[in-house]
């Protein structure tokens, strides 16, 4: 099983470099198993959003297609948490951070990010907007 770097994923999804895109797709098509670490998935979403200016629904669709491939191994629960944030108008990585934080024993998400805190509050989970604390 290979560990896919973000740039491999991007080349496979985008056509911004004809040669690398072709090479990435051909290589990935031959594999039986692909590991996608959460940092690579977060970078993938960030690059599609910031560098390629794709909107959230298009990013979510690309990511869902990617992780729905039966050859992909990833933390699907964390990806779903990130996608739920993205679908709610938030940042994918914030959803992953909150999910992972609760998984390792955290109980209150603390941030300066008003949107992230609003999404978490809407789900009825403990959070604190730090600017509200002082």
C-alpha positions, 0 to 999 in steps of 0.5 A, a space after each residue: 500500500 502506498 502513502 499518497 502525498 497531496 501533490 499526487 492527489 492533486 495531479 490525479 484530480 486536476 488537469 493543470 499539468 498534462 504530463 504529471 496528471 497523466 502519470 498520476 492517474 496511470 500510476 494510481 489506476 494500477 494500485 490495489 491499495 492507497 493510504 490517505 493520511 489526514 494531513 494530506 486530505 486537509 492539504 488537498 482541500 486547502 489547495 483546492 480552495 485557496 490556490 484553485 478557488 474551487 467552491 465548497 460543493 465542488 471540493 466536497 464532491 471531489 473529496 467524496 469521489 476520492 474517499 469512496 474509492 474502495 482502494 482508499 484507506 483513511 480515517 473516514 469518520 474524520 473525513 465525514 466530520 470535515 465534510 460536515 463542516 464544509 457542507 455547513 459553510 465552515 473549514 474542512 480542517 476545523 471539522 477534522 480538528 474538532 473530531 480528532 480533539 474529541 476522539 483523544 479526550 477533549 471536550 471543549 473546542 476553543 477558537 477565535 474562528 466565529 464560523 467554526 464555533 457557530 457550527 459546533 454550537 449548532 450541533 449542541 457541543 461545547 465550544 468557546 469563542 475566545 474573544 467572548 471569554 475576556 
